[in-house]
Amino acid sequence: MHIPDAFIPLPQAAVYWGIALIFIALSLRWARKEMTEDKIPLVAVLAAGIFAIQAVNIPIPWGTSGHMMGAALAAIVLGSPFAAVFILTLVLIVQGVLFGDGGLTTMGVNILNMGVIGGFVGFYGYKAAYPLFRNIYPAAFIAGWLSLFVVALVTAVEMALAGTFPLELGLLSMGLYHGVIGIIEGSITAAAVYLIHTARPDIMIEPSKVAVAP
Amino acid sequence: MNRRTFIFAGLAMALVIAAVAPFVASSNPDGLEGAFYGIFGAKEIQGSELDENRAAAAEEEVTGITGNTFSLDSPFPDYSIGGLAKFGEAAAVIIGTILVLAIAYGLTRIVRRPE
């Protein structure tokens, strides 16, 4: 869902960059406060894994494909939406600068969408879904699906503001494709949470106890 | 699983995913591109045939709408390394993965409050 430069007029791209920078600053504050010696390698490996899995485009119907975003996973494992902002920002910088994946003027909006909105929806989706199942895996699946779906709808609204997509058709097609891609997001999020939780039960914070403050 | 094993197992998984990604990944347009081509008439929203000529025209058309002509010449566009095809792409994704790892590790170390 990386928005290329051509999809958004420069003045709007600048506004999104401004909002993104605020959240990037808050994510750095999160890193400064929360980072302990044993969390540093976890953050690094999680960031590397999310970069790698984003390169795996899985085919979906209608001649389209989708890949994992990873924001919900980062927020769930590290227990804060700001973890997602921190990790997705790094991933998007490397993708945009080195590989031309996602624009540079639109990097702000991509950080806002995938890092901030993806991270917050993933985090609160996980918190809200956990009591329904009393089980972290379906909660992780729902958080993953919802995070991707909401980001897709927000992107459709941004495309409408940019004059690139008409609102209704944009919401419809983005919703249709990403409703399916969300199944990939939810499944990999739940699988990764399972692997991490099984290998190191001590790492994952209990959903009812997760902190929010940056 | 002790901490060291856990981290190295995670890193090994990331690198394996990076290495196989270009060989298994679908080259179909992603969800946003698919929606874009559908809306600009290069494919049916629920069809799978992409009209390459219409797709190219759509890309010019959208630049006209937004007026954003900015474009960065990235060193490895679309994860390609000159003339190396899929192995080049695998190398590019591996390089990216290691770079993200190094930046994340370095940055968290720098911003972290000393004890």
Boltz contact constraints between the chains, C-beta under 6 A:
constraints:
  - contact:
      token1: [A, 1]
      token2: [B, 32]
      max_distance: 6.0
  - contact:
      token1: [A, 5]
      token2: [B, 68]
      max_distance: 6.0
  - contact:
      token1: [A, 5]
      token2: [B, 70]
      max_distance: 6.0
  - contact:
      token1: [A, 6]
      token2: [B, 62]
      max_distance: 6.0
  - contact:
      token1: [A, 6]
      token2: [B, 63]
      max_distance: 6.0
  - contact:
      token1: [A, 6]
      token2: [B, 68]
      max_distance: 6.0
  - contact:
      token1: [A, 8]
      token2: [B, 66]
      max_distance: 6.0
  - contact:
      token1: [A, 9]
      token2: [B, 66]
      max_distance: 6.0
  - contact:
      token1: [A, 9]
      token2: [B, 67]
      max_distance: 6.0
  - contact:
      token1: [A, 9]
      token2: [B, 68]
      max_distance: 6.0
  - contact:
      token1: [A, 10]
      token2: [B, 68]
      max_distance: 6.0
  - contact:
      token1: [A, 28]
      token2: [B, 111]
      max_distance: 6.0
  - contact:
      token1: [A, 31]
      token2: [B, 108]
      max_distance: 6.0
  - contact:
      token1: [A, 31]
      token2: [B, 111]
      max_distance: 6.0
  - contact:
      token1: [A, 32]
      token2: [B, 111]
      max_distance: 6.0
  - contact:
      token1: [A, 32]
      token2: [B, 113]
      max_distance: 6.0
  - contact:
      token1: [A, 35]
      token2: [B, 108]
      max_distance: 6.0
  - contact:
      token1: [A, 35]
      token2: [B, 112]
      max_distance: 6.0
  - contact:
      token1: [A, 40]
      token2: [B, 108]
      max_distance: 6.0
  - contact:
      token1: [A, 41]
      token2: [B, 7]
      max_distance: 6.0
  - contact:
      token1: [A, 43]
      token2: [B, 104]
      max_distance: 6.0
  - contact:
      token1: [A, 43]
      token2: [B, 108]
      max_distance: 6.0
  - contact:
      token1: [A, 44]
      token2: [B, 101]
      max_distance: 6.0
  - contact:
      token1: [A, 44]
      token2: [B, 104]
      max_distance: 6.0
  - contact:
      token1: [A, 44]
      token2: [B, 105]
      max_distance: 6.0
  - contact:
      token1: [A, 45]
      token2: [B, 7]
      max_distance: 6.0
  - contact:
      token1: [A, 45]
      token2: [B, 10]
      max_distance: 6.0
  - contact:
      token1: [A, 45]
      token2: [B, 11]
      max_distance: 6.0
  - contact:
      token1: [A, 47]
      token2: [B, 100]
      max_distance: 6.0
  - contact:
      token1: [A, 47]
      token2: [B, 104]
      max_distance: 6.0
  - contact:
      token1: [A, 48]
      token2: [B, 14]
      max_distance: 6.0
  - contact:
      token1: [A, 48]
      token2: [B, 97]
      max_distance: 6.0
  - contact:
      token1: [A, 48]
      token2: [B, 100]
      max_distance: 6.0
  - contact:
      token1: [A, 48]
      token2: [B, 101]
      max_distance: 6.0
  - contact:
      token1: [A, 49]
      token2: [B, 14]
      max_distance: 6.0
  - contact:
      token1: [A, 51]
      token2: [B, 96]
      max_distance: 6.0
  - contact:
      token1: [A, 51]
      token2: [B, 97]
      max_distance: 6.0
  - contact:
      token1: [A, 51]
      token2: [B, 100]
      max_distance: 6.0
  - contact:
      token1: [A, 52]
      token2: [B, 14]
      max_distance: 6.0
  - contact:
      token1: [A, 52]
      token2: [B, 17]
      max_distance: 6.0
  - contact:
      token1: [A, 52]
      token2: [B, 18]
      max_distance: 6.0
  - contact:
      token1: [A, 52]
      token2: [B, 97]
      max_distance: 6.0
  - contact:
      token1: [A, 53]
      token2: [B, 17]
      max_distance: 6.0
  - contact:
      token1: [A, 55]
      token2: [B, 21]
      max_distance: 6.0
  - contact:
      token1: [A, 55]
      token2: [B, 93]
      max_distance: 6.0
  - contact:
      token1: [A, 56]
      token2: [B, 21]
      max_distance: 6.0
  - contact:
      token1: [A, 56]
      token2: [B, 25]
      max_distance: 6.0
  - contact:
      token1: [A, 57]
      token2: [B, 25]
      max_distance: 6.0
  - contact:
      token1: [A, 57]
      token2: [B, 26]
      max_distance: 6.0
  - contact:
      token1: [A, 59]
      token2: [B, 26]
      max_distance: 6.0
  - contact:
      token1: [A, 59]
      token2: [B, 28]
      max_distance: 6.0
  - contact:
      token1: [A, 62]
      token2: [B, 46]
      max_distance: 6.0
  - contact:
      token1: [A, 62]
      token2: [B, 48]
      max_distance: 6.0
  - contact:
      token1: [A, 63]
      token2: [B, 28]
      max_distance: 6.0
  - contact:
      token1: [A, 63]
      token2: [B, 48]
      max_distance: 6.0
  - contact:
      token1: [A, 64]
      token2: [B, 28]
      max_distance: 6.0
  - contact:
      token1: [A, 64]
      token2: [B, 29]
      max_distance: 6.0
  - contact:
      token1: [A, 64]
      token2: [B, 34]
      max_distance: 6.0
  - contact:
      token1: [A, 65]
      token2: [B, 26]
      max_distance: 6.0
  - contact:
      token1: [A, 65]
      token2: [B, 28]
      max_distance: 6.0
  - contact:
      token1: [A, 65]
      token2: [B, 30]
      max_distance: 6.0
  - contact:
      token1: [A, 66]
      token2: [B, 30]
      max_distance: 6.0
  - contact:
      token1: [A, 66]
      token2: [B, 31]
      max_distance: 6.0
  - contact:
      token1: [A, 90]
      token2: [B, 100]
      max_distance: 6.0
  - contact:
      token1: [A, 90]
      token2: [B, 103]
      max_distance: 6.0
  - contact:
      token1: [A, 90]
      token2: [B, 104]
      max_distance: 6.0
  - contact:
      token1: [A, 91]
      token2: [B, 100]
      max_distance: 6.0
  - contact:
      token1: [A, 94]
      token2: [B, 96]
      max_distance: 6.0
  - contact:
      token1: [A, 94]
      token2: [B, 99]
      max_distance: 6.0
  - contact:
      token1: [A, 94]
      token2: [B, 100]
      max_distance: 6.0
  - contact:
      token1: [A, 98]
      token2: [B, 74]
      max_distance: 6.0
  - contact:
      token1: [A, 98]
      token2: [B, 75]
      max_distance: 6.0
  - contact:
      token1: [A, 98]
      token2: [B, 76]
      max_distance: 6.0
  - contact:
      token1: [A, 99]
      token2: [B, 74]
      max_distance: 6.0
  - contact:
      token1: [A, 99]
      token2: [B, 76]
      max_distance: 6.0
  - contact:
      token1: [A, 99]
      token2: [B, 79]
      max_distance: 6.0
  - contact:
      token1: [A, 100]
      token2: [B, 74]
      max_distance: 6.0
  - contact:
      token1: [A, 100]
      token2: [B, 77]
      max_distance: 6.0
  - contact:
      token1: [A, 104]
      token2: [B, 72]
      max_distance: 6.0
  - contact:
      token1: [A, 105]
      token2: [B, 70]
      max_distance: 6.0
  - contact:
      token1: [A, 162]
      token2: [B, 66]
      max_distance: 6.0
  - contact:
      token1: [A, 163]
      token2: [B, 65]
      max_distance: 6.0
  - contact:
      token1: [A, 164]
      token2: [B, 62]
      max_distance: 6.0
  - contact:
      token1: [A, 165]
      token2: [B, 39]
      max_distance: 6.0
  - contact:
      token1: [A, 169]
      token2: [B, 39]
      max_distance: 6.0
  - contact:
      token1: [A, 173]
      token2: [B, 35]
      max_distance: 6.0
  - contact:
      token1: [A, 173]
      token2: [B, 38]
      max_distance: 6.0
  - contact:
      token1: [A, 173]
      token2: [B, 45]
      max_distance: 6.0
  - contact:
      token1: [A, 174]
      token2: [B, 35]
      max_distance: 6.0
  - contact:
      token1: [A, 177]
      token2: [B, 31]
      max_distance: 6.0
  - contact:
      token1: [A, 177]
      token2: [B, 34]
      max_distance: 6.0
  - contact:
      token1: [A, 178]
      token2: [B, 31]
      max_distance: 6.0
  - contact:
      token1: [A, 181]
      token2: [B, 31]
      max_distance: 6.0
  - contact:
      token1: [A, 199]
      token2: [B, 1]
      max_distance: 6.0
  - contact:
      token1: [A, 199]
      token2: [B, 6]
      max_distance: 6.0
  - contact:
      token1: [A, 200]
      token2: [B, 6]
      max_distance: 6.0
